[in-house]
Structures are given as structure tokens and as C-alpha cells.
Amino acid sequence: MSTILTAIAAAPSPSPSVVPDVDVTPGVAGFVAIAVVAVVTILLVVDMTRRIRRTRYRAEIRQRLESDAGEGVATDEPSRRIGEDGRSDVGDDTERG
């Protein structure tokens, strides 16, 4: 046990860095990289919000159409085609790839 304490006491303490602070900055390249990451993140959040909102509105419209059809209410809209997957064709271009 005393040999461990002797080894720890004899270990040199780390010396402070002698590199000037000016040489340790990220510079213009670091600023540009962080700015690009920030802009891309903002654009992704805006796109995600728009897609979530669009999905929510489509679900509300689908629910209204189903409730109107269940009540036997006649509408002036043409009948909608229902695909093999059970979704009605709402005629928007949100599902284009």
C-alpha cells in the first residue's frame, strides 16, 4: 500500500499549457462550419413542422369526410377513389417523391 502512495506522490503534476490562446481558436473555417450546421438545422425543423402540420390537417379532413359519409349527408364533391391501401385519393401532391 505504501508503494502505491509513494508512486502517486512521486508522479509529476501536469504543467500548464504553454501554447498561446491565439493558436487554439477554430478560426473562420470553424465559424463557417457551425453556421452551416445551424442553418441546416433550422431548415430541417421548418420542413418537419410543415410536414407534421400537413399530416394533421389531412387526418382532420379524412375524419370529417368519413363522418359526413357515415351520416348519409350528400355532398356536391365528386366521389373519391379509394386505393388498395384503403386511403382515399385527396388529389394533393404531397406524396410525390
N, C-alpha and C positions, 0 to 999 in steps of 0.2 A: 504494500500500500504506500509506503514511504517512497518507493522508487517512482510511482506514478506522480505523486505530488512534486517530487524533485524534477521530473521531466517537464511537468506543466510549468513550474516556476522558472525553469531554465529556458523555456521557449521564448524566443524574442517576440516582442509586441509588434504589431504591424505599424509601419511608419506611414505618416500621412502622404498623400499623393503629391508628387512634385510636378505633375502635368498642369500647365496653366489652364484656367477655365475657358479661355478663348478657343482652345483646340478641341474641346469636348462638346461643342454645340452641333446640332444637326444641320444647320445651315439652310440654304434655300431649298435644297433637294428634300429635306425633311419637312419643311413647311409645305411645299407643293404636294408631297405625298399625303400628308394629313388633310390638306384642303380637298384633295380629290376624294379621299375616303369619306369626308364629311358630306360633300355634295352628292356622292353616290348613295350614301345612307339616307339622306333627305329625299332623294328621288324615289328610292325604294319604298320608303314609308308612305309617301304620297300615292304611289301606284297601288300599294297594298290596301290603303284606306279606300281608294276608289273602287277597287275590285270587291272588297267586303261590302261596301255600301250598295253596289250594283247587285250583288248576290242577295242581299237582304230585300231590296226592292222587288226583285224578280220573284222571290218567295212570297212576298205580300200579295203581289198581283196574281200569282198562281193560286194562292189561297182564296182570294176574292172570286176568281173565275170558278173555282171548284164550289164555293158556297153558293154563287149565283146559279150554277148549273144544278146543284142539289135542290134548290128551291123551285126549280122549274120556271125561272124568270127568262123570258125571251129577250134576246139582245139583238141589236142591229149589226153586230160584228159578224163577219163570216166565220163559219165553223173552222176550228183549228185542227190541223192534222196531228195525231198522236203517234210518235215514233215507236220503234220496237222496244226502246228502253223505258217507255211509259211517260216520257216528258212531252209536253205539248210544244209545238213549234211557235215561238212567240215572235219570230221574224226579226230579231235583232242580230247584230253582227258580233256579239261578244264572244262567241265560241269559235270564231275563226282563228286559225293558228298562224 
